[in-house]
Amino acid sequence: MGLFDFLKSDSKDKSALREFVNHAIPDGHSYQFVYSLYQEQKIRKIILHSYVTVFRKDDDTFYVIPISIDRGRPIGGEPFTVTAENVKKVTYSSFSKETRIHFSDKPETIVYSTMPQMLHIPGAATEQVSMSQKEEEKEYVAFIKDFSKRVQ
């Protein structure tokens, strides 16, 4: 089974991510989430970093959780907790669908709020994925734009 085989079936994949979010953060069932991606360019290859961005409308805290896949199940790293207090600036680009989070005490983290239906990058170091999340993206964009106003 490949790194992202669990994301090939939309409803099954969203259910697996929902279950993951429910256990990854306190009160996880009350949050929405989007699958997120960051591309890192290395010499002769592109490395894709996968995340689940977990948010709740009108909340002053959201989470960015790095994930990998083990036997078809999402496995999470340590969540980044994002609050208005630990962030200097948050920007969102409608063109690139990219969120940039500038932490007060850490290097910049870049998170894609969505990814194209099928992102194929020759030379990428990990298997790539296709996942539809139009409604989730719409909710995320409204949330992150509102959050960025509260930070600045």
C-alpha positions in Angstrom: 0.0 0.0 0.0 1.4 3.4 -1.0 1.8 6.4 1.3 -1.6 8.0 0.4 -3.7 5.0 -0.7 -6.1 5.7 2.1 -7.1 9.0 0.3 -8.3 7.3 -3.0 -11.9 7.0 -1.8 -13.3 10.4 -0.8 -15.9 9.4 1.8 -13.6 6.6 3.2 -10.7 9.1 3.3 -12.7 11.8 5.0 -13.9 9.4 7.5 -10.4 8.2 8.3 -9.3 11.9 8.7 -12.3 12.7 10.8 -11.5 9.8 13.1 -7.9 11.0 13.2 -8.9 14.6 14.1 -11.3 13.4 16.8 -8.4 11.7 18.6 -5.6 14.1 17.7 -6.9 17.2 19.6 -9.2 17.7 22.6 -12.8 18.0 21.6 -11.8 17.1 18.0 -15.3 16.2 16.9 -16.3 19.8 17.2 -13.7 21.0 14.6 -13.7 21.2 10.8 -10.6 20.2 8.9 -8.9 20.5 5.5 -6.1 18.4 4.0 -3.2 20.7 3.5 0.1 20.5 1.7 3.5 22.2 1.6 6.0 21.8 -1.2 9.7 21.9 -0.4 12.1 22.3 -3.3 15.3 20.4 -2.9 18.1 19.8 -5.4 16.6 17.6 -8.2 13.4 16.7 -6.2 10.3 18.1 -4.6 9.3 17.0 -1.1 5.6 17.1 -0.2 4.7 17.6 3.4 1.1 16.7 4.3 -0.9 18.3 7.1 -4.4 18.3 8.5 -5.5 21.9 9.3 -8.1 21.8 12.1 -10.3 24.8 12.8 -13.5 26.0 14.3 -15.5 29.0 13.2 -14.9 32.1 15.3 -12.3 30.3 17.4 -9.0 32.0 18.3 -7.1 28.7 18.1 -6.5 26.3 15.3 -4.1 23.4 14.7 -1.8 22.3 11.9 -0.9 18.6 12.3 1.8 17.0 10.2 0.7 13.6 9.0 2.1 10.5 7.4 0.4 7.3 6.5 1.0 3.8 8.0 -0.9 0.9 6.5 -3.6 3.2 5.2 -4.1 5.1 8.4 -3.1 8.7 9.1 -0.4 9.0 11.8 0.1 12.5 13.2 3.1 14.3 14.5 3.0 17.0 17.1 0.3 19.6 16.3 1.3 23.2 15.8 -1.1 25.2 18.0 -1.9 28.5 16.3 -3.3 31.3 18.4 -3.6 35.1 17.9 -1.0 35.3 20.7 1.7 33.2 19.2 1.5 34.5 15.6 2.8 37.7 14.2 1.0 37.5 10.9 -1.3 35.2 8.8 -1.8 35.7 5.1 -4.0 33.9 2.6 -3.6 34.0 -1.2 -6.7 33.2 -3.2 -4.6 32.7 -6.3 -2.2 30.1 -4.9 -4.6 28.9 -2.1 -1.6 29.3 0.2 -1.7 30.2 3.9 1.4 31.6 5.4 1.7 31.6 9.2 4.5 33.8 10.7 5.0 32.6 14.2 6.4 35.0 16.8 9.0 32.4 18.1 9.5 30.0 15.2 10.5 30.0 11.5 7.7 30.6 9.0 5.4 27.7 8.3 3.7 27.5 4.9 0.5 25.5 4.6 -1.6 25.0 1.5 -5.3 25.0 2.5 -6.3 22.8 -0.5 -4.6 21.0 -3.3 -5.7 20.6 -6.9 -7.9 17.6 -7.8 -4.7 15.8 -9.0 -1.4 17.3 -8.3 1.3 15.5 -10.2 4.8 16.8 -9.8 7.5 14.9 -11.6 10.4 14.0 -9.2 8.3 14.4 -6.0 9.7 12.3 -3.2 6.4 11.0 -2.0 3.3 9.5 -3.5 0.7 12.2 -4.5 -2.9 12.4 -3.7 -6.3 13.5 -5.0 -9.0 14.6 -2.6 -12.1 16.7 -3.2 -12.8 19.3 -0.4 -14.7 22.2 -2.0 -17.0 22.8 1.0 -14.2 22.4 3.5 -12.0 24.8 1.6 -14.8 27.4 1.5 -15.3 27.2 5.3 -11.5 27.3 5.8 -11.0 30.4 3.6 -13.7 32.3 5.5 -12.1 31.2 8.8 -8.5 32.0 7.9 -9.4 35.5 6.5 -11.3 36.3 9.7 -8.5 34.9 11.9 -5.9 37.0 10.0 -7.9 40.2 10.8 -7.9 39.3 14.5 -4.1 38.8 14.5 -3.2 42.1 12.8 
